[in-house]
Amino acid sequence: MTRKYIDCRDMPSDSGCDLAMAGSDEHVLDAAVIHAVTAHGHEDTPELREQIRGLLKEEVPGALA
């Protein structure tokens, strides 16, 4: 199974958030949306989900370790 990752440090943020997460496409997408809503005050919309989906990258083994 191909794993994806997303790293908050790749997004513009005043908070300096450094959260990174990896897993299957859908698990990372769902977790990233929850994080964007709860930690950064975004609204869970189809547009936010598409934006986050477009930011998912292929995980490089050992990169998040």
mmJSON file of the N, C-alpha and C atoms, coordinates in Angstrom:
{"data_MODEL":{"atom_site":{
"group_PDB":["ATOM","ATOM","ATOM","ATOM","ATOM","ATOM","ATOM","ATOM","ATOM","ATOM","ATOM","ATOM","ATOM","ATOM","ATOM","ATOM","ATOM","ATOM","ATOM","ATOM","ATOM","ATOM","ATOM","ATOM","ATOM","ATOM","ATOM","ATOM","ATOM","ATOM","ATOM","ATOM","ATOM","ATOM","ATOM","ATOM","ATOM","ATOM","ATOM","ATOM","ATOM","ATOM","ATOM","ATOM","ATOM","ATOM","ATOM","ATOM","ATOM","ATOM","ATOM","ATOM","ATOM","ATOM","ATOM","ATOM","ATOM","ATOM","ATOM","ATOM","ATOM","ATOM","ATOM","ATOM","ATOM","ATOM","ATOM","ATOM","ATOM","ATOM","ATOM","ATOM","ATOM","ATOM","ATOM","ATOM","ATOM","ATOM","ATOM","ATOM","ATOM","ATOM","ATOM","ATOM","ATOM","ATOM","ATOM","ATOM","ATOM","ATOM","ATOM","ATOM","ATOM","ATOM","ATOM","ATOM","ATOM","ATOM","ATOM","ATOM","ATOM","ATOM","ATOM","ATOM","ATOM","ATOM","ATOM","ATOM","ATOM","ATOM","ATOM","ATOM","ATOM","ATOM","ATOM","ATOM","ATOM","ATOM","ATOM","ATOM","ATOM","ATOM","ATOM","ATOM","ATOM","ATOM","ATOM","ATOM","ATOM","ATOM","ATOM","ATOM","ATOM","ATOM","ATOM","ATOM","ATOM","ATOM","ATOM","ATOM","ATOM","ATOM","ATOM","ATOM","ATOM","ATOM","ATOM","ATOM","ATOM","ATOM","ATOM","ATOM","ATOM","ATOM","ATOM","ATOM","ATOM","ATOM","ATOM","ATOM","ATOM","ATOM","ATOM","ATOM","ATOM","ATOM","ATOM","ATOM","ATOM","ATOM","ATOM","ATOM","ATOM","ATOM","ATOM","ATOM","ATOM","ATOM","ATOM","ATOM","ATOM","ATOM","ATOM","ATOM","ATOM","ATOM","ATOM","ATOM","ATOM","ATOM","ATOM","ATOM","ATOM","ATOM","ATOM"],
"id":[1,2,3,4,5,6,7,8,9,10,11,12,13,14,15,16,17,18,19,20,21,22,23,24,25,26,27,28,29,30,31,32,33,34,35,36,37,38,39,40,41,42,43,44,45,46,47,48,49,50,51,52,53,54,55,56,57,58,59,60,61,62,63,64,65,66,67,68,69,70,71,72,73,74,75,76,77,78,79,80,81,82,83,84,85,86,87,88,89,90,91,92,93,94,95,96,97,98,99,100,101,102,103,104,105,106,107,108,109,110,111,112,113,114,115,116,117,118,119,120,121,122,123,124,125,126,127,128,129,130,131,132,133,134,135,136,137,138,139,140,141,142,143,144,145,146,147,148,149,150,151,152,153,154,155,156,157,158,159,160,161,162,163,164,165,166,167,168,169,170,171,172,173,174,175,176,177,178,179,180,181,182,183,184,185,186,187,188,189,190,191,192,193,194,195],
"type_symbol":["N","C","C","N","C","C","N","C","C","N","C","C","N","C","C","N","C","C","N","C","C","N","C","C","N","C","C","N","C","C","N","C","C","N","C","C","N","C","C","N","C","C","N","C","C","N","C","C","N","C","C","N","C","C","N","C","C","N","C","C","N","C","C","N","C","C","N","C","C","N","C","C","N","C","C","N","C","C","N","C","C","N","C","C","N","C","C","N","C","C","N","C","C","N","C","C","N","C","C","N","C","C","N","C","C","N","C","C","N","C","C","N","C","C","N","C","C","N","C","C","N","C","C","N","C","C","N","C","C","N","C","C","N","C","C","N","C","C","N","C","C","N","C","C","N","C","C","N","C","C","N","C","C","N","C","C","N","C","C","N","C","C","N","C","C","N","C","C","N","C","C","N","C","C","N","C","C","N","C","C","N","C","C","N","C","C","N","C","C","N","C","C","N","C","C"],
"label_atom_id":["N","CA","C","N","CA","C","N","CA","C","N","CA","C","N","CA","C","N","CA","C","N","CA","C","N","CA","C","N","CA","C","N","CA","C","N","CA","C","N","CA","C","N","CA","C","N","CA","C","N","CA","C","N","CA","C","N","CA","C","N","CA","C","N","CA","C","N","CA","C","N","CA","C","N","CA","C","N","CA","C","N","CA","C","N","CA","C","N","CA","C","N","CA","C","N","CA","C","N","CA","C","N","CA","C","N","CA","C","N","CA","C","N","CA","C","N","CA","C","N","CA","C","N","CA","C","N","CA","C","N","CA","C","N","CA","C","N","CA","C","N","CA","C","N","CA","C","N","CA","C","N","CA","C","N","CA","C","N","CA","C","N","CA","C","N","CA","C","N","CA","C","N","CA","C","N","CA","C","N","CA","C","N","CA","C","N","CA","C","N","CA","C","N","CA","C","N","CA","C","N","CA","C","N","CA","C","N","CA","C","N","CA","C","N","CA","C","N","CA","C","N","CA","C","N","CA","C"],
"label_alt_id":[null,null,null,null,null,null,null,null,null,null,null,null,null,null,null,null,null,null,null,null,null,null,null,null,null,null,null,null,null,null,null,null,null,null,null,null,null,null,null,null,null,null,null,null,null,null,null,null,null,null,null,null,null,null,null,null,null,null,null,null,null,null,null,null,null,null,null,null,null,null,null,null,null,null,null,null,null,null,null,null,null,null,null,null,null,null,null,null,null,null,null,null,null,null,null,null,null,null,null,null,null,null,null,null,null,null,null,null,null,null,null,null,null,null,null,null,null,null,null,null,null,null,null,null,null,null,null,null,null,null,null,null,null,null,null,null,null,null,null,null,null,null,null,null,null,null,null,null,null,null,null,null,null,null,null,null,null,null,null,null,null,null,null,null,null,null,null,null,null,null,null,null,null,null,null,null,null,null,null,null,null,null,null,null,null,null,null,null,null,null,null,null,null,null,null],
"label_comp_id":["MET","MET","MET","THR","THR","THR","ARG","ARG","ARG","LYS","LYS","LYS","TYR","TYR","TYR","ILE","ILE","ILE","ASP","ASP","ASP","CYS","CYS","CYS","ARG","ARG","ARG","ASP","ASP","ASP","MET","MET","MET","PRO","PRO","PRO","SER","SER","SER","ASP","ASP","ASP","SER","SER","SER","GLY","GLY","GLY","CYS","CYS","CYS","ASP","ASP","ASP","LEU","LEU","LEU","ALA","ALA","ALA","MET","MET","MET","ALA","ALA","ALA","GLY","GLY","GLY","SER","SER","SER","ASP","ASP","ASP","GLU","GLU","GLU","HIS","HIS","HIS","VAL","VAL","VAL","LEU","LEU","LEU","ASP","ASP","ASP","ALA","ALA","ALA","ALA","ALA","ALA","VAL","VAL","VAL","ILE","ILE","ILE","HIS","HIS","HIS","ALA","ALA","ALA","VAL","VAL","VAL","THR","THR","THR","ALA","ALA","ALA","HIS","HIS","HIS","GLY","GLY","GLY","HIS","HIS","HIS","GLU","GLU","GLU","ASP","ASP","ASP","THR","THR","THR","PRO","PRO","PRO","GLU","GLU","GLU","LEU","LEU","LEU","ARG","ARG","ARG","GLU","GLU","GLU","GLN","GLN","GLN","ILE","ILE","ILE","ARG","ARG","ARG","GLY","GLY","GLY","LEU","LEU","LEU","LEU","LEU","LEU","LYS","LYS","LYS","GLU","GLU","GLU","GLU","GLU","GLU","VAL","VAL","VAL","PRO","PRO","PRO","GLY","GLY","GLY","ALA","ALA","ALA","LEU","LEU","LEU","ALA","ALA","ALA"],
"label_asym_id":["A","A","A","A","A","A","A","A","A","A","A","A","A","A","A","A","A","A","A","A","A","A","A","A","A","A","A","A","A","A","A","A","A","A","A","A","A","A","A","A","A","A","A","A","A","A","A","A","A","A","A","A","A","A","A","A","A","A","A","A","A","A","A","A","A","A","A","A","A","A","A","A","A","A","A","A","A","A","A","A","A","A","A","A","A","A","A","A","A","A","A","A","A","A","A","A","A","A","A","A","A","A","A","A","A","A","A","A","A","A","A","A","A","A","A","A","A","A","A","A","A","A","A","A","A","A","A","A","A","A","A","A","A","A","A","A","A","A","A","A","A","A","A","A","A","A","A","A","A","A","A","A","A","A","A","A","A","A","A","A","A","A","A","A","A","A","A","A","A","A","A","A","A","A","A","A","A","A","A","A","A","A","A","A","A","A","A","A","A","A","A","A","A","A","A"],
"label_entity_id":["1","1","1","1","1","1","1","1","1","1","1","1","1","1","1","1","1","1","1","1","1","1","1","1","1","1","1","1","1","1","1","1","1","1","1","1","1","1","1","1","1","1","1","1","1","1","1","1","1","1","1","1","1","1","1","1","1","1","1","1","1","1","1","1","1","1","1","1","1","1","1","1","1","1","1","1","1","1","1","1","1","1","1","1","1","1","1","1","1","1","1","1","1","1","1","1","1","1","1","1","1","1","1","1","1","1","1","1","1","1","1","1","1","1","1","1","1","1","1","1","1","1","1","1","1","1","1","1","1","1","1","1","1","1","1","1","1","1","1","1","1","1","1","1","1","1","1","1","1","1","1","1","1","1","1","1","1","1","1","1","1","1","1","1","1","1","1","1","1","1","1","1","1","1","1","1","1","1","1","1","1","1","1","1","1","1","1","1","1","1","1","1","1","1","1"],
"label_seq_id":[1,1,1,2,2,2,3,3,3,4,4,4,5,5,5,6,6,6,7,7,7,8,8,8,9,9,9,10,10,10,11,11,11,12,12,12,13,13,13,14,14,14,15,15,15,16,16,16,17,17,17,18,18,18,19,19,19,20,20,20,21,21,21,22,22,22,23,23,23,24,24,24,25,25,25,26,26,26,27,27,27,28,28,28,29,29,29,30,30,30,31,31,31,32,32,32,33,33,33,34,34,34,35,35,35,36,36,36,37,37,37,38,38,38,39,39,39,40,40,40,41,41,41,42,42,42,43,43,43,44,44,44,45,45,45,46,46,46,47,47,47,48,48,48,49,49,49,50,50,50,51,51,51,52,52,52,53,53,53,54,54,54,55,55,55,56,56,56,57,57,57,58,58,58,59,59,59,60,60,60,61,61,61,62,62,62,63,63,63,64,64,64,65,65,65],
"pdbx_PDB_ins_code":[null,null,null,null,null,null,null,null,null,null,null,null,null,null,null,null,null,null,null,null,null,null,null,null,null,null,null,null,null,null,null,null,null,null,null,null,null,null,null,null,null,null,null,null,null,null,null,null,null,null,null,null,null,null,null,null,null,null,null,null,null,null,null,null,null,null,null,null,null,null,null,null,null,null,null,null,null,null,null,null,null,null,null,null,null,null,null,null,null,null,null,null,null,null,null,null,null,null,null,null,null,null,null,null,null,null,null,null,null,null,null,null,null,null,null,null,null,null,null,null,null,null,null,null,null,null,null,null,null,null,null,null,null,null,null,null,null,null,null,null,null,null,null,null,null,null,null,null,null,null,null,null,null,null,null,null,null,null,null,null,null,null,null,null,null,null,null,null,null,null,null,null,null,null,null,null,null,null,null,null,null,null,null,null,null,null,null,null,null,null,null,null,null,null,null],
"Cartn_x":[0.851,0.0,0.896,0.57,1.29,0.832,1.791,1.469,1.717,0.92,1.041,1.411,1.936,2.196,1.857,1.693,1.485,2.19,2.747,3.525,3.055,2.616,2.102,3.174,4.435,5.501,5.522,4.861,4.793,3.714,2.9,1.797,2.137,1.685,1.887,1.081,1.719,1.017,1.708,0.922,1.466,1.836,1.245,1.449,2.742,3.37,4.597,4.346,3.173,2.802,3.799,4.202,5.177,4.665,3.352,2.773,2.968,3.372,3.453,2.733,2.086,1.384,1.473,1.378,1.482,0.533,0.125,-0.761,-1.415,-2.533,-3.265,-3.872,-4.171,-4.744,-5.904,-6.882,-8.103,-7.856,-7.02,-6.744,-6.003,-5.013,-4.264,-5.161,-5.959,-6.874,-7.81,-8.449,-9.385,-8.684,-7.506,-6.767,-6.314,-5.866,-5.407,-6.564,-7.736,-8.91,-9.28,-9.301,-9.619,-8.606,-7.344,-6.302,-6.489,-6.768,-6.961,-8.133,-9.182,-10.361,-10.09,-9.555,-9.411,-8.213,-7.119,-5.907,-5.749,-6.323,-6.087,-7.349,-8.512,-9.745,-10.374,-9.951,-10.57,-11.932,-12.748,-14.054,-13.918,-14.531,-14.496,-15.427,-14.849,-15.607,-15.029,-15.784,-15.232,-13.989,-13.961,-12.797,-11.558,-11.72,-10.591,-10.083,-10.994,-10.592,-9.839,-10.282,-9.584,-8.216,-8.134,-6.849,-5.875,-6.323,-5.454,-5.094,-6.053,-5.772,-4.658,-4.676,-3.658,-2.277,-2.215,-0.943,-0.316,-1.058,-0.509,0.638,1.687,2.879,3.145,3.851,4.271,5.232,5.02,5.918,7.233,8.323,9.65,9.945,10.179,10.405,11.499,11.172,12.11,12.14,11.437,11.497,10.839,9.812,9.121,9.63,10.583,11.087,11.947],
"Cartn_y":[-1.173,0.0,1.236,2.203,3.461,4.335,4.855,5.765,7.195,8.098,9.524,10.243,11.454,12.265,13.717,14.451,15.886,16.491,17.658,18.307,19.753,20.137,21.501,22.555,22.194,23.168,23.629,22.875,23.258,24.302,24.617,25.556,26.881,27.985,29.255,29.263,29.625,29.613,30.556,31.331,32.201,31.409,30.236,29.464,28.656,28.504,27.708,26.231,25.76,24.361,23.442,22.378,21.45,20.014,19.837,18.499,17.884,16.62,15.84,14.527,13.997,12.723,11.931,10.609,9.733,8.56,8.003,6.848,6.728,6.024,5.883,7.223,7.38,8.644,9.123,8.262,8.679,8.953,8.149,8.389,9.696,9.969,11.217,12.405,12.278,13.363,13.675,12.649,12.871,13.497,12.979,13.512,14.942,15.238,16.584,17.58,17.172,18.052,18.335,17.291,17.484,18.442,18.255,19.135,20.574,20.746,22.092,22.802,22.06,22.64,22.955,21.975,22.155,23.018,22.911,23.644,24.979,25.078,26.279,27.057,26.584,27.345,27.334,26.41,26.314,25.655,25.838,25.186,23.959,22.83,21.591,21.737,22.043,22.215,21.304,21.056,20.283,20.951,22.277,22.997,22.755,22.787,22.512,21.091,20.13,18.735,18.574,19.248,19.162,19.816,20.937,21.612,20.707,20.113,19.223,17.992,17.418,16.233,16.546,17.749,18.141,18.339,18.472,18.676,17.385,16.268,14.986,14.582,14.07,13.644,12.173,11.525,10.145,10.128,9.199,9.095,8.458,9.021,8.438,7.62,6.306,5.485,6.078,6.182,6.71,8.22,8.929,10.4,11.018,10.38,10.948,10.362,9.472,8.815,9.748],
"Cartn_z":[0.0,0.0,0.0,-0.823,-0.867,0.289,1.009,2.102,1.644,2.181,1.887,3.179,3.037,4.219,3.926,5.008,4.935,6.143,5.966,7.006,7.125,8.298,8.514,8.244,8.367,8.125,6.672,5.774,4.363,4.091,5.105,4.938,5.627,5.056,5.753,7.051,8.159,9.439,10.409,11.118,12.154,13.408,13.562,14.781,14.779,13.625,13.562,13.785,13.43,13.634,12.924,13.617,13.044,12.99,12.985,12.926,11.548,11.527,10.294,10.545,9.527,9.674,8.382,8.51,7.351,7.514,6.39,6.377,5.012,4.968,3.712,3.321,2.044,1.542,2.411,2.608,3.302,4.779,5.437,6.854,7.058,6.226,6.355,6.013,4.978,4.623,5.777,6.336,7.442,8.646,9.001,10.151,9.893,8.685,8.357,8.394,7.944,7.997,9.452,10.275,11.695,12.323,12.003,12.537,12.048,10.768,10.209,10.887,11.189,11.824,13.294,14.036,15.481,15.866,15.145,15.527,14.813,13.596,12.796,12.464,12.932,12.782,11.403,10.533,9.206,9.314,8.309,8.228,7.352,7.78,7.002,5.798,4.653,3.414,2.345,1.288,0.171,-0.414,-0.419,-0.947,-0.083,1.238,2.127,1.903,1.795,1.574,0.254,-0.782,-2.071,-1.989,-1.297,-1.136,-0.389,0.698,1.472,0.657,-0.047,-0.88,-1.891,-2.433,-3.406,-2.795,-1.476,-0.79,-0.281,-0.358,0.097,-0.809,-0.182,-0.926,-0.642,-1.573,-1.346,-0.167,0.746,1.892,1.46,1.927,1.72,2.97,2.842,4.04,4.935,6.221,7.196,7.314,6.431,6.422,7.66,8.215,9.363,10.674,10.602,11.818,12.635],
"occupancy":[1.0,1.0,1.0,1.0,1.0,1.0,1.0,1.0,1.0,1.0,1.0,1.0,1.0,1.0,1.0,1.0,1.0,1.0,1.0,1.0,1.0,1.0,1.0,1.0,1.0,1.0,1.0,1.0,1.0,1.0,1.0,1.0,1.0,1.0,1.0,1.0,1.0,1.0,1.0,1.0,1.0,1.0,1.0,1.0,1.0,1.0,1.0,1.0,1.0,1.0,1.0,1.0,1.0,1.0,1.0,1.0,1.0,1.0,1.0,1.0,1.0,1.0,1.0,1.0,1.0,1.0,1.0,1.0,1.0,1.0,1.0,1.0,1.0,1.0,1.0,1.0,1.0,1.0,1.0,1.0,1.0,1.0,1.0,1.0,1.0,1.0,1.0,1.0,1.0,1.0,1.0,1.0,1.0,1.0,1.0,1.0,1.0,1.0,1.0,1.0,1.0,1.0,1.0,1.0,1.0,1.0,1.0,1.0,1.0,1.0,1.0,1.0,1.0,1.0,1.0,1.0,1.0,1.0,1.0,1.0,1.0,1.0,1.0,1.0,1.0,1.0,1.0,1.0,1.0,1.0,1.0,1.0,1.0,1.0,1.0,1.0,1.0,1.0,1.0,1.0,1.0,1.0,1.0,1.0,1.0,1.0,1.0,1.0,1.0,1.0,1.0,1.0,1.0,1.0,1.0,1.0,1.0,1.0,1.0,1.0,1.0,1.0,1.0,1.0,1.0,1.0,1.0,1.0,1.0,1.0,1.0,1.0,1.0,1.0,1.0,1.0,1.0,1.0,1.0,1.0,1.0,1.0,1.0,1.0,1.0,1.0,1.0,1.0,1.0,1.0,1.0,1.0,1.0,1.0,1.0],
"B_iso_or_equiv":[0.0,0.0,0.0,0.0,0.0,0.0,0.0,0.0,0.0,0.0,0.0,0.0,0.0,0.0,0.0,0.0,0.0,0.0,0.0,0.0,0.0,0.0,0.0,0.0,0.0,0.0,0.0,0.0,0.0,0.0,0.0,0.0,0.0,0.0,0.0,0.0,0.0,0.0,0.0,0.0,0.0,0.0,0.0,0.0,0.0,0.0,0.0,0.0,0.0,0.0,0.0,0.0,0.0,0.0,0.0,0.0,0.0,0.0,0.0,0.0,0.0,0.0,0.0,0.0,0.0,0.0,0.0,0.0,0.0,0.0,0.0,0.0,0.0,0.0,0.0,0.0,0.0,0.0,0.0,0.0,0.0,0.0,0.0,0.0,0.0,0.0,0.0,0.0,0.0,0.0,0.0,0.0,0.0,0.0,0.0,0.0,0.0,0.0,0.0,0.0,0.0,0.0,0.0,0.0,0.0,0.0,0.0,0.0,0.0,0.0,0.0,0.0,0.0,0.0,0.0,0.0,0.0,0.0,0.0,0.0,0.0,0.0,0.0,0.0,0.0,0.0,0.0,0.0,0.0,0.0,0.0,0.0,0.0,0.0,0.0,0.0,0.0,0.0,0.0,0.0,0.0,0.0,0.0,0.0,0.0,0.0,0.0,0.0,0.0,0.0,0.0,0.0,0.0,0.0,0.0,0.0,0.0,0.0,0.0,0.0,0.0,0.0,0.0,0.0,0.0,0.0,0.0,0.0,0.0,0.0,0.0,0.0,0.0,0.0,0.0,0.0,0.0,0.0,0.0,0.0,0.0,0.0,0.0,0.0,0.0,0.0,0.0,0.0,0.0,0.0,0.0,0.0,0.0,0.0,0.0],
"pdbx_formal_charge":[null,null,null,null,null,null,null,null,null,null,null,null,null,null,null,null,null,null,null,null,null,null,null,null,null,null,null,null,null,null,null,null,null,null,null,null,null,null,null,null,null,null,null,null,null,null,null,null,null,null,null,null,null,null,null,null,null,null,null,null,null,null,null,null,null,null,null,null,null,null,null,null,null,null,null,null,null,null,null,null,null,null,null,null,null,null,null,null,null,null,null,null,null,null,null,null,null,null,null,null,null,null,null,null,null,null,null,null,null,null,null,null,null,null,null,null,null,null,null,null,null,null,null,null,null,null,null,null,null,null,null,null,null,null,null,null,null,null,null,null,null,null,null,null,null,null,null,null,null,null,null,null,null,null,null,null,null,null,null,null,null,null,null,null,null,null,null,null,null,null,null,null,null,null,null,null,null,null,null,null,null,null,null,null,null,null,null,null,null,null,null,null,null,null,null],
"auth_seq_id":[1,1,1,2,2,2,3,3,3,4,4,4,5,5,5,6,6,6,7,7,7,8,8,8,9,9,9,10,10,10,11,11,11,12,12,12,13,13,13,14,14,14,15,15,15,16,16,16,17,17,17,18,18,18,19,19,19,20,20,20,21,21,21,22,22,22,23,23,23,24,24,24,25,25,25,26,26,26,27,27,27,28,28,28,29,29,29,30,30,30,31,31,31,32,32,32,33,33,33,34,34,34,35,35,35,36,36,36,37,37,37,38,38,38,39,39,39,40,40,40,41,41,41,42,42,42,43,43,43,44,44,44,45,45,45,46,46,46,47,47,47,48,48,48,49,49,49,50,50,50,51,51,51,52,52,52,53,53,53,54,54,54,55,55,55,56,56,56,57,57,57,58,58,58,59,59,59,60,60,60,61,61,61,62,62,62,63,63,63,64,64,64,65,65,65],
"auth_comp_id":["MET","MET","MET","THR","THR","THR","ARG","ARG","ARG","LYS","LYS","LYS","TYR","TYR","TYR","ILE","ILE","ILE","ASP","ASP","ASP","CYS","CYS","CYS","ARG","ARG","ARG","ASP","ASP","ASP","MET","MET","MET","PRO","PRO","PRO","SER","SER","SER","ASP","ASP","ASP","SER","SER","SER","GLY","GLY","GLY","CYS","CYS","CYS","ASP","ASP","ASP","LEU","LEU","LEU","ALA","ALA","ALA","MET","MET","MET","ALA","ALA","ALA","GLY","GLY","GLY","SER","SER","SER","ASP","ASP","ASP","GLU","GLU","GLU","HIS","HIS","HIS","VAL","VAL","VAL","LEU","LEU","LEU","ASP","ASP","ASP","ALA","ALA","ALA","ALA","ALA","ALA","VAL","VAL","VAL","ILE","ILE","ILE","HIS","HIS","HIS","ALA","ALA","ALA","VAL","VAL","VAL","THR","THR","THR","ALA","ALA","ALA","HIS","HIS","HIS","GLY","GLY","GLY","HIS","HIS","HIS","GLU","GLU","GLU","ASP","ASP","ASP","THR","THR","THR","PRO","PRO","PRO","GLU","GLU","GLU","LEU","LEU","LEU","ARG","ARG","ARG","GLU","GLU","GLU","GLN","GLN","GLN","ILE","ILE","ILE","ARG","ARG","ARG","GLY","GLY","GLY","LEU","LEU","LEU","LEU","LEU","LEU","LYS","LYS","LYS","GLU","GLU","GLU","GLU","GLU","GLU","VAL","VAL","VAL","PRO","PRO","PRO","GLY","GLY","GLY","ALA","ALA","ALA","LEU","LEU","LEU","ALA","ALA","ALA"],
"auth_asym_id":["A","A","A","A","A","A","A","A","A","A","A","A","A","A","A","A","A","A","A","A","A","A","A","A","A","A","A","A","A","A","A","A","A","A","A","A","A","A","A","A","A","A","A","A","A","A","A","A","A","A","A","A","A","A","A","A","A","A","A","A","A","A","A","A","A","A","A","A","A","A","A","A","A","A","A","A","A","A","A","A","A","A","A","A","A","A","A","A","A","A","A","A","A","A","A","A","A","A","A","A","A","A","A","A","A","A","A","A","A","A","A","A","A","A","A","A","A","A","A","A","A","A","A","A","A","A","A","A","A","A","A","A","A","A","A","A","A","A","A","A","A","A","A","A","A","A","A","A","A","A","A","A","A","A","A","A","A","A","A","A","A","A","A","A","A","A","A","A","A","A","A","A","A","A","A","A","A","A","A","A","A","A","A","A","A","A","A","A","A","A","A","A","A","A","A"],
"auth_atom_id":["N","CA","C","N","CA","C","N","CA","C","N","CA","C","N","CA","C","N","CA","C","N","CA","C","N","CA","C","N","CA","C","N","CA","C","N","CA","C","N","CA","C","N","CA","C","N","CA","C","N","CA","C","N","CA","C","N","CA","C","N","CA","C","N","CA","C","N","CA","C","N","CA","C","N","CA","C","N","CA","C","N","CA","C","N","CA","C","N","CA","C","N","CA","C","N","CA","C","N","CA","C","N","CA","C","N","CA","C","N","CA","C","N","CA","C","N","CA","C","N","CA","C","N","CA","C","N","CA","C","N","CA","C","N","CA","C","N","CA","C","N","CA","C","N","CA","C","N","CA","C","N","CA","C","N","CA","C","N","CA","C","N","CA","C","N","CA","C","N","CA","C","N","CA","C","N","CA","C","N","CA","C","N","CA","C","N","CA","C","N","CA","C","N","CA","C","N","CA","C","N","CA","C","N","CA","C","N","CA","C","N","CA","C","N","CA","C","N","CA","C","N","CA","C","N","CA","C"],
"pdbx_PDB_model_num":[1,1,1,1,1,1,1,1,1,1,1,1,1,1,1,1,1,1,1,1,1,1,1,1,1,1,1,1,1,1,1,1,1,1,1,1,1,1,1,1,1,1,1,1,1,1,1,1,1,1,1,1,1,1,1,1,1,1,1,1,1,1,1,1,1,1,1,1,1,1,1,1,1,1,1,1,1,1,1,1,1,1,1,1,1,1,1,1,1,1,1,1,1,1,1,1,1,1,1,1,1,1,1,1,1,1,1,1,1,1,1,1,1,1,1,1,1,1,1,1,1,1,1,1,1,1,1,1,1,1,1,1,1,1,1,1,1,1,1,1,1,1,1,1,1,1,1,1,1,1,1,1,1,1,1,1,1,1,1,1,1,1,1,1,1,1,1,1,1,1,1,1,1,1,1,1,1,1,1,1,1,1,1,1,1,1,1,1,1,1,1,1,1,1,1]
}}}
